Amino acid sequence: MSVSQRPPHLAVALDAPGVPGPFEAAPYVHLARLAERATLDFATLGDTFARPGPDALAVLAGVAPHTAHLGLVPTVTTTHTEPFHVATAVQTLDWVSRGRAGWQAEVSRTPAEAALFGRRPAAPAEALWREAADVADVVGRLWDSWEDDAEIRDAATGRFIDRDKLHHVDFRGTSSTGEPFTVRGPSIVPRPPQGRPVIVLDATDAAAREAAAAHADVALVRAEDPDTAYAARAALRARAAELGRAPGTLRVLASLPIELPAAGDAAGLADLLTDWHAADTADGFHLRPADPVRDLGRLVDGTVPVLRRRGLLRRSYAGTTLRDHLGLDRPVSRYAARTGKASA
Amino acid sequence: MTTSRTPARKRLHLAAHFPGVNNTTVWQSPEAGSQIEFDSFVHLARTAERGRFDFFFLAEGLRLREHKGRIHDLDVVGRPESLTVLNALAAVTDRLGLAATVNATFNEPYELARRLATLDHLSAGRAAWNVVTSSDAFTGENFRRGGYLDHAERYTRAAEFVATARELWDSWSEDGTPRPFAHHGQHFDIRGEFTVPRSPQGHPVVIQAGDSPAGRDFAASAADVIFTRHGTLEAGRAFYADVKGRLAAHGRTADSLKIMPGVTFVLGDTAAEAQEKAHHIRRRQVSPQNALLAAEQIWGTDLSHLDPDGPLPAFDPDPDARLTQGRTRLGDPKEIADRWRALSEAKGLSLRETVIEATGRQSFIGTPEAVAAEMDAFVTQNAADGFILVPHLTPGGLDDFVDRVVPLLQERGAFRTEYEGNTLRAHLGLPEPARSPVWKG
C-alpha cells in the first residue's frame, strides 16, 4: 500500500502563535469558513491555562453551526481536568457538529498552572504524558460505553434503552503524581455520530510519542525538513504496530509554521507541499499560520487552486464527518462484542 | 401632553427547561423527538426566543441513575454536556439567555469560571450558571476526586466556589489587563492569573436550585435567580416572603433575586379537554413499569411480582433500603406508604392509579386564557417572579405555549412584547454586579 498515492490531508491552526485569541465568536467563524472554503480536513484551536485566551472547545462549539464540513479539533488539557468532563464535552461537540469533532490532548507542565487548581504539584513531562495516555484510554472507553443501538424506545415494555448495551468502563489509571484513579462509567452522553471523535496528539516531544502511538488517530510532528517528518512517521508507525494497532489507523501530519506576507508566497507554499508529498514524508500537513487572517486568505486564493489543479486537494467534500475526510473507519464499540450482537 | 405616572405593573419572567432526562418527559408518543440531536435543542431554543423568553435551561446528571443495581431504563436516558450545547446554541440565537446546570462538587473554580466566562463572551452576555452540589459517592465514582462531602459542607463549599469564581471574573483590570489573584480559603487555595477578561455581564447570572433553609440562605447571599418547587398560591407566597425577607441581611434589595418555580402545563380548547389531556399525559409519564418502580423506591424492595393494576403492597416499607441511586430521596418511606394507602382506599385506586395521583399533577391545566390568568395571578400576588416551564415533549413541547399563551400574557401587559436589552441580566432586570471589594480603591 502506498500512502503517497492518496492526496495529502490538510489541516490548519486557527490560533496565531503567542497572540491571545479574541474573546468574541465572529473572528473564529470567519477563519473557519476560510478553512472550509479551502476544503481542509480540519482546523485546530489551541488552549492552555498558562496564557490569556478563551476555552477552545467552547469556541469551536460556536463555530459548528456556522460550518458544515470542516473538522473541529480543540485542545483540551488532561492534567487538571476530570477525564469524565473531557469525554462528555468532546462527545457533545461531535453531536452539535454532526460528526466533525476531534480532540487534541495536551498536558499542563508548569507549577503556575498547578497553582490555579491547588490540588497537585507540577509533574515531569514523562509522568504527565503517561497520565494523558491513561486519560485518552478512558475517554475512548467512555465513548464506547453506549453501543450505537442502545436507545430502543420500546413502548411495549416501557424501556427507553436496552441497558445491556450500556457498559460500566471500570477504568483504573495512574495520575501524574503516582496515585491511582478510577472512572466507573458509562458516559452520560449517547454514542455520538463518529462513534469515537478523532484523537489528535502533538507527538513532537519525545515524552508524547508513546501516548500518540497508542491512542492518536492523527499525530502531528513539528518538522523543519522532510527527513525529520519521515523519520518521526516511521517511528510512530512502528511503535503503533508493536502495540497491536492495525496498519493504516494512524495518520501522521507534518506540522509546519507558515507565513505568507506576499501573494506570491502562496504558490510557493503549494510547491513546497507538493515536493514534500512527492517524497512521501508524511500523510499530510498541519499548517500553523503566523497571521491566520492574512495567511488563510492567501492560502485560499493562492495555494488551494494550485493544489487542486495538481490533484492534491479535493474540490468539494465527499463525506460529512471528520473520519470521512481522514479516511478512518467509524469504530464499532469495543463493548459490542460482549453482548454477542456486534456487527463488523 | 402630560403623562401620568402609573405604578409599574409587575411582569413575569419565563424560562424554558429542555425536556430530557426526567420523569415528566413523555417519550412514547409519535411526536416525541430526539433528546440528544442538536436539532432538538435548536428547535426548543428558537421557540423560546420567538416567545421572548428570558432564558433556556439545561439540567445535568453526572451519573446514569441505577435501580436495583442496574441502569434505570424506563425514562429518557442520555444527555449532552450542557456548556458545549449552549455555546453552539449561542451561534443560532441572538437574545435568549443560556443557563447551564453545573455541579460545584465535581469541578474546580478556575476551570468552571473560565468556561462560564467564555460562554458569556461568545454569547455577548447571555450566560447563566445553575449551581448544584452533590455529595454522593455514587456520582463520585465517575471522577478522579470521588465523592466525599457531607451535607453541611456542600453549601459552604458551594458558597466559597461561587465567591472564588466572582474573584476570578473580576480579576482583570478595567482596561483589560490580567492581574494576579490569590484565594486562600477552607476549600480552595489557588493563585495565578485568569485567562479571560471580565465578561459582558460582569458575572454570568447565578441560579440556585433548592428549597431547604440552607439553600434559601445560600440563594439570598449569592444567587440572582432561585429555581424552586411549585405549590399552591399560599405556599408560594410564604416561600416568596421568606426568601425575599432574607435578602436585607445580605445588603440586597427584594428585586435583586428572582423566584422562579419549575412548572408544567397542559393546554386545551376547553377546561375539560385540558383535563383529559393532562390525565392522558400522566398515564404516559407513569407507565405500568414506572408505577412499580415508584413503589419499589418507597417500599425499598423488589415488587416486580406485583400487578400494577392491582393493590399496593400490604406490608410496610423497609426503612433502610437504598434501592435507587442518583436520585433524590423523597421523604420518610413509611409516611409516604401510609399516605398512598389512604389515597388508594379512599378513591379505590390501583397501584398505578395511586402513583399517578400521588406523585404529581400538572401545574397549570386549562385553556390558554385560564393559564395566562393563573400565571399572572401567581406573579402579581407575589407567589413567584416568573416560571421555568418544563414541557413534556421534546422538541415541540413549547410550541403551543408560545403560540397561544404568550400573546395573551402580552395582551395583559404581563410579559414583554420585545426584548428590551441584549443581556440576560437586562431581561431579568438585574444590575451589573459590582466588582469584588478586593479590587476596589
Contacts between the chains, C-beta under 8 A, distances in Angstrom:
chain1	res1	chain2	res2	distance
A	23	B	118	7.6
A	23	B	121	4.2
A	23	B	122	7.7
A	23	B	196	6.7
A	23	B	197	6.3
A	24	B	121	6.2
A	24	B	122	6.9
A	24	B	124	7.2
A	25	B	90	7.2
A	25	B	91	6.6
A	25	B	122	4.8
A	29	B	91	7.8
A	48	B	195	7.9
A	49	B	110	7.3
A	49	B	111	7.9
A	49	B	114	7.8
A	49	B	195	6.4
A	51	B	195	6.6
A	52	B	178	6.0
A	52	B	193	7.9
A	52	B	195	4.9
A	52	B	196	7.2
A	52	B	197	7.7
A	53	B	195	5.6
A	53	B	196	7.9
A	54	B	118	4.4
A	54	B	121	6.3
A	54	B	122	7.1
A	54	B	195	7.7
A	54	B	196	6.3
A	55	B	114	5.9
A	55	B	115	5.2
A	55	B	118	4.1
A	57	B	84	6.6
A	58	B	83	6.7
A	58	B	84	7.1
A	58	B	87	4.4
A	58	B	115	6.4
A	58	B	118	4.5
A	58	B	119	6.2
A	58	B	122	6.2
A	59	B	87	7.6
A	59	B	118	7.4
A	59	B	122	6.7
A	61	B	84	4.8
A	61	B	85	7.6
A	61	B	87	3.9
A	61	B	88	4.5
A	62	B	87	4.8
A	62	B	88	6.3
A	62	B	90	5.7
A	62	B	91	4.7
A	62	B	122	5.0
A	63	B	91	7.5
A	64	B	88	5.4
A	64	B	91	7.3
A	65	B	38	8.0
A	65	B	42	7.9
A	65	B	88	5.8
A	65	B	91	4.3
A	65	B	92	5.1
A	66	B	91	5.9
A	80	B	108	7.1
A	80	B	111	6.9
A	81	B	111	6.4
A	82	B	106	6.7
A	82	B	107	7.7
A	82	B	143	5.3
A	82	B	144	5.9
A	82	B	145	7.4
A	83	B	144	7.0
A	84	B	62	7.2
A	84	B	106	8.0
A	84	B	142	4.7
A	84	B	143	5.9
A	85	B	81	7.4
A	85	B	106	8.0
A	85	B	107	7.5
A	88	B	80	7.6
A	88	B	81	4.1
A	89	B	81	4.8
A	89	B	83	7.5
A	89	B	84	5.2
A	91	B	80	7.5
A	91	B	81	7.2
A	92	B	80	4.1
A	92	B	81	4.2
A	92	B	84	3.9
A	92	B	85	6.0
A	93	B	84	5.7
A	95	B	36	6.1
A	95	B	37	6.9
A	95	B	38	5.8
A	95	B	80	5.6
A	95	B	85	7.9
A	96	B	38	4.7
A	96	B	80	7.5
A	96	B	84	6.6
A	96	B	85	6.2
A	96	B	88	3.9
A	98	B	38	6.9
A	112	B	192	5.7
A	113	B	192	7.7
A	115	B	190	6.4
A	115	B	191	5.3
A	115	B	192	5.2
A	116	B	110	4.5
A	116	B	190	5.8
A	116	B	191	7.6
A	116	B	192	4.5
A	117	B	108	5.3
A	117	B	110	5.9
A	117	B	111	7.5
A	117	B	190	6.5
A	118	B	188	6.3
A	118	B	189	4.5
A	118	B	190	4.3
A	118	B	191	7.9
A	119	B	108	7.2
A	146	B	78	7.0
A	151	B	77	7.7
A	151	B	78	7.0
A	153	B	27	6.1
A	153	B	28	7.2
A	155	B	28	4.3
A	157	B	289	7.1
A	158	B	74	5.3
A	158	B	287	4.1
A	158	B	288	6.7
A	158	B	289	3.6
A	158	B	290	6.5
A	159	B	73	4.7
A	159	B	74	6.5
A	159	B	289	7.6
A	160	B	27	5.9
A	160	B	73	6.0
A	160	B	74	6.6
A	160	B	75	6.2
A	160	B	76	5.7
A	160	B	77	5.6
A	161	B	71	7.4
A	161	B	73	4.9
A	161	B	77	4.9
A	161	B	78	7.5
A	162	B	73	7.4
A	163	B	70	5.9
A	163	B	71	4.4
A	163	B	73	4.7
A	166	B	64	7.1
A	166	B	71	5.4
A	166	B	77	7.8
A	175	B	144	6.8
A	181	B	144	4.2
A	182	B	141	7.1
A	182	B	144	7.9
A	183	B	141	7.8
A	183	B	142	5.9
A	183	B	143	7.4
A	183	B	144	7.5
A	184	B	63	7.6
A	184	B	141	3.8
A	184	B	142	5.4
A	185	B	142	6.8
A	186	B	64	6.3
A	186	B	71	7.6
A	188	B	61	5.9
A	188	B	62	6.4
A	188	B	63	7.3
A	188	B	64	6.3
A	188	B	78	6.8
A	188	B	79	6.0
A	188	B	81	7.7
A	189	B	36	7.4
A	189	B	78	6.4
A	189	B	79	6.9
A	189	B	80	5.8
A	189	B	81	6.6
A	190	B	36	5.2
A	190	B	78	4.1
